[in-house]
Amino acid sequence: MKDRPSAIADLKQAFNLTEIFLEKIANQTEELRYHTTVEIENLEKLLNETKNWLDSTSAEQDKLPENVDPVLKLDALKTKRAALERDLYYLVRKPIPQCTKIS
């Protein structure tokens, strides 16, 4: 029970990092952008799905009395955060393609 607020805060921090990254990408010109549209859309989709999941599950959890098993489980929070961070860090660490000049 005590770990759940910390796990929620960690997940929200992952939301924040993902949103900052997506905003940075959106502000780049097409020539400077080296992430594919599909990669960006997949990250946005995962972010939105995870946010919706947290909102609905939190609302469901808030309705439950304290003596009932939780619906918002610590393992699920950690799994959702790990999936979001995995996709985010994949794009963050993606190497910038080297341009070769043809003479």
Phi, psi and omega in degrees: 000321182287332182281339184299313179300324178293319179293323177295318178297320178296319179294318178294327175294321176295322175301312183299313180298319180294317179296320177297315180298314181296324178294319178298316179296318182296332181275356179274151175285161181301325182292327181273341183282126179243003173271140181285159178299322180296317179299315181294315180297321179295320178293318177299318180297314179297318178300310182296318179297318181292320177297315179297319178299313181297316180299312183290319181290323177296318178297319178295319180296319181296333180282341184278145172290160185291340182271007180256147178303138183287151172267333179268092186267148182299318179298320179294319178299315180295321180294316179297316179297316181298319180295317180294314180295323179300311180292321178297309183292332174300314181287325179295320183271358181299125183292144176287127180296140178274128178276132176252130180271132178260123182260000000 
